[in-house]
Amino acid sequence: MAYHTKTNGEKHFPIMCAESIDAVSYVYQPVICASTKETLYFEQLARFEGARDDDRRTQTIIEWLEVTGDIIGLDIHSFDVAIVALLENDDINIGVNISGATLSKKEACAEIIARLKDAAAICPRLYVEVTETHAISNMLYAAEFASALDGLGMQMVVDDFGEGNSTGLYLSVLYPALVKLRMKSGQAVTPELLEKAALARTYGAALVVEGLESQEDILRFPKTLVDFYQGYHVGRPAELKQWRLRKSRPALRLVSNA
């Protein structure tokens, strides 16, 4: 990827550790079923060298890429990584983030669809999360993209509904299977958050409450309005191989000393 200023063409990053941001890797965070505690899918999250374990700085980089247009390259790369991961692991589902900036470009949407068609077998195990930090400027392209995903058996997800540019229009255009609501840890559930949940329900979407950092956070949200959980309390982001090791670990057996 290239990151350039508009004046002299030199690299410019919105964070301090500019020299090591070119490399991107991915970690995975589970979305957990509220009733069965099973993992619905692992959300694939980009991590940049120099900003590891710092969510705010990572988000700043992504927002900068949305400004420069380089987010398209990152999004396409993210789909490529997810496809490989699904081909190598046939018993998991993965969620991939896509920016509104990418959805606004017809050529980018077509490129992603072409890649997915070449790996059609994995498509029913892929969830596509539309992020909120950049507005979708062409809803027609977004609607066509969502229709193409549906034809391949994929599920759409609206991330951070009600935040940033993620509005009710996203629901009416994308018809997502899942809608994510961000809850502020340690704070009471607000009437506004409940209104967002009710609106998502009118479109038939299942609800994911994210941002959960304690059991108390889980207990605060009405059980009748939540289908899935996501947050540090139910699973911190980790490399996919770490999740695989946990899954393959044999069940613990207690043996008597007698």
Secondary structure as UniProt FT lines:
FT   HELIX           18..20
FT   STRAND          24..33
FT   TURN            34..36
FT   STRAND          39..48
FT   TURN            49..50
FT   TURN            52..53
FT   HELIX           55..68
FT   TURN            69..70
FT   HELIX           71..88
FT   TURN            90..91
FT   STRAND          94..98
FT   HELIX           100..103
FT   HELIX           106..117
FT   TURN            118..119
FT   HELIX           120..125
FT   STRAND          126..130
FT   HELIX           139..151
FT   TURN            152..153
FT   STRAND          155..158
FT   TURN            161..162
FT   TURN            164..165
FT   HELIX           168..174
FT   STRAND          178..182
FT   TURN            185..186
FT   HELIX           191..202
FT   TURN            203..204
FT   STRAND          206..210
FT   HELIX           215..220
FT   HELIX           223..225
FT   STRAND          228..230
FT   TURN            232..234
FT   HELIX           240..248
//
